[in-house]
Amino acid sequence: IIFYILILRPQNQRLKAHNAAINAVQKGDEVITGGGIRGKATKVMDDEVEVEIAQGVKIRVVKSTLSQVFSKNAKPAND
């Protein structure tokens, strides 16, 4: 029981939150891929996202490889 409370439950909660963020990615959101590439989502398909990494340079990545999503509606931490 202690193992579940201290290790498994928090890990499952983080996994659910991460999956929810990945599935909620929208056009205009800033994303970071698993390989560390940072860019802006320009097109969202069922299992892929088109990410603009530089002006005019777009790549397609699988949604499951996204490590972080920063919503365009999110407020800065200290501003």
Backbone torsions as a table, in degrees:
resi	resn	phi	psi	omega
1	ILE	NA	-43.4	179.9
2	ILE	-63.9	-40.4	177.6
3	PHE	-58.5	-43.7	179.7
4	TYR	-63.8	-46.7	-176.0
5	ILE	-67.2	-39.9	-174.7
6	LEU	-85.2	-29.2	-173.2
7	ILE	-118.4	-56.5	-171.4
8	LEU	-71.1	-43.3	-176.9
9	ARG	-63.3	-49.7	178.1
10	PRO	-62.2	-36.0	179.2
11	GLN	-65.7	-41.2	178.3
12	ASN	-66.0	-37.3	177.8
13	GLN	-65.4	-42.4	177.3
14	ARG	-63.2	-40.6	179.6
15	LEU	-63.9	-42.3	178.0
16	LYS	-64.3	-42.2	179.0
17	ALA	-65.1	-40.5	178.5
18	HIS	-64.7	-45.9	179.2
19	ASN	-63.7	-37.6	177.9
20	ALA	-64.7	-40.8	178.9
21	ALA	-66.2	-40.7	-180.0
22	ILE	-65.9	-42.2	-179.4
23	ASN	-72.2	-20.7	-178.3
24	ALA	-96.1	7.5	-179.2
25	VAL	-61.4	137.2	-178.0
26	GLN	-128.4	166.7	177.2
27	LYS	-60.3	130.6	178.7
28	GLY	99.6	-12.5	178.5
29	ASP	-73.2	146.5	174.7
30	GLU	-87.5	132.8	-177.1
31	VAL	-130.0	155.9	172.9
32	ILE	-125.5	128.1	179.7
33	THR	-82.8	170.2	177.7
34	GLY	-62.3	-26.1	179.1
35	GLY	-85.6	-1.4	177.1
36	GLY	93.4	8.1	178.9
37	ILE	-81.4	128.8	-178.5
38	ARG	-110.0	136.1	179.4
39	GLY	-166.9	-171.8	-177.8
40	LYS	-113.6	132.9	178.9
41	ALA	-70.7	122.9	-179.6
42	THR	-108.3	-21.4	179.9
43	LYS	-152.7	133.5	-178.5
44	VAL	-119.8	121.4	176.0
45	MET	-107.2	-172.5	-178.0
46	ASP	-58.5	-53.8	-176.9
47	ASP	-122.7	8.7	-179.7
48	GLU	-132.9	157.7	176.1
49	VAL	-132.9	134.4	173.7
50	GLU	-92.3	123.9	-174.5
51	VAL	-117.3	128.2	175.8
52	GLU	-91.6	114.4	-176.5
53	ILE	-97.4	-17.7	174.6
54	ALA	-154.7	167.0	-178.2
55	GLN	-60.5	115.2	179.3
56	GLY	84.4	-1.2	-179.8
57	VAL	-110.0	111.5	-177.6
58	LYS	-121.8	141.4	176.0
59	ILE	-128.2	154.4	175.5
60	ARG	-106.2	130.3	178.8
61	VAL	-128.2	153.9	176.6
62	VAL	-76.8	137.1	-177.6
63	LYS	-54.8	-37.3	-175.8
64	SER	-67.8	-14.3	178.6
65	THR	-88.9	-3.0	177.4
66	LEU	-73.7	133.2	-179.8
67	SER	-99.4	-31.8	178.9
68	GLN	-143.9	148.9	176.3
69	VAL	-130.2	125.8	176.9
70	PHE	-111.0	111.6	-177.4
71	SER	-68.8	145.3	179.1
72	LYS	-70.1	-16.8	179.3
73	ASN	-91.5	-5.3	-178.7
74	ALA	-70.8	144.6	-179.9
75	LYS	-91.8	145.2	175.3
76	PRO	-60.6	151.1	-173.6
77	ALA	-66.4	-44.8	-172.5
78	ASN	-118.0	22.4	-178.9
79	ASP	-108.7	NA	NA
